[in-house]
Amino acid sequence: MKKKIGTPFQKGVSGNPGGRPKGLAARAREHADKAIEVLVAGMEDADPRVKIAAAKEILDRGYGKPLTMTADVTNKLEEFDDESLDAAISALRTAIGTADEAGEGETAPTAH
């Protein structure tokens, strides 16, 4: 019998026969209140790493994990010349404010 490409398992046979134990999610939810209390207590820990980890876990559960966005900029800078890069940097500095506005230095031309 020849196997079909893209069909790694026989029809009707599980690829994960053990699978997740039945009722595990329900059991975990039974302890959710206590788990949240432990996380809240962790936010009072003296170790800042524990505080941050506990706060992150609470926020992830309350608001969902933040979306991760990435951009592929491989070789994209080679498409720009020095003049257009300097203009873009200048526009960004104007938009967000810079140390120049606070009198903390001068802006030097960008060296590429």
N, C-alpha and C positions, 0 to 999 in steps of 0.2 A: 504494500500500500504506500503510495507516494504522499508525502506531507505537502500541504499547501503552504506557499510562502506567506508569511504574515500571520499564520495560525499556529502558534507554538504549542498549544494544548489541544488534546482531543476534546471534541464536543461533549459537554456534560461532565468533564473532569476538571476540578479546580486546580489552578496553578499554585494555590496556597491552601492546602487542605486543613492545616491547623487554624489558619486565619486568626482574626481578633476574637478573643474569648467572648462568648455571648454575654451580654449584660455588663460589660466592662464600662461603657460610657455611662450607663445608669448608675453604677456603683460610684464612679468618679463624681458624678453630679451630686450624689448624696453627701459628699464631703466638701462641696464647693464653698459653703459658708465658712467652714473651719479653715480651709486653705486660704481664703481671702483674709481672714483674721491673722493668719501667720504672715502673709505678705504685708499687711498693714503694720504688724509688730516689727517686721524687718525694716520698715521705713524709719523706725526709731533707733536702729542699731548705730553704734558708735563708728563702725567702719563705713566710710562713704561708698565703697563698692557694693556693700550689702544694701544700703539705702537706695542706690541707683538701680540695682537689679530688681529690688522689690517694687519700686515705683514703676519701672518699665513693664513688669509683668502685670501690674494692676491696670495701667493705661492700655496695654495690649488687649486685656480682657474687656475693658469698658468701651474702648473706641475702635478696636481692631488694630492689627499691625499696620504700620505705615507702608504705603506703596514704595517700591524701589524703582527708581527710574534711572536708566542709563542711556548714554548717547555714545555712539561710535564716532569718535573724532579722529580716527587713524588717518594720518596723512592729510587731514583737512587744512591744517595751518599752512601747508605748502602752497595752497591755492591763493593765499593772500600775499600782497606785497607790503612792504614796511609802511607805506603811507596809509593804506586802508586799515592796517592793524592799529597804527597810532590814532587814527580817527575813531575807531571802535573803542579803544581804551579810553580816550578822552570823553566820548559820549557816556561810557559807563561811569567814569569818575564824576561827571556832571550829574548823572541820574542818582547816584547813591551818596554823593558827597565824599570828600577826601580830606586828608590831613592838611592840604593846602588851605582849605576854608577855615581851618582852625589855626592857621599860621604856623604849622609844624614842618615846613620844608617846601622845597621847590620840586616841581615835576620835571624830570629829565626826559628827553626823548627816549623812546624805547629802542634798545639795541637788539637786533635779530640776527 
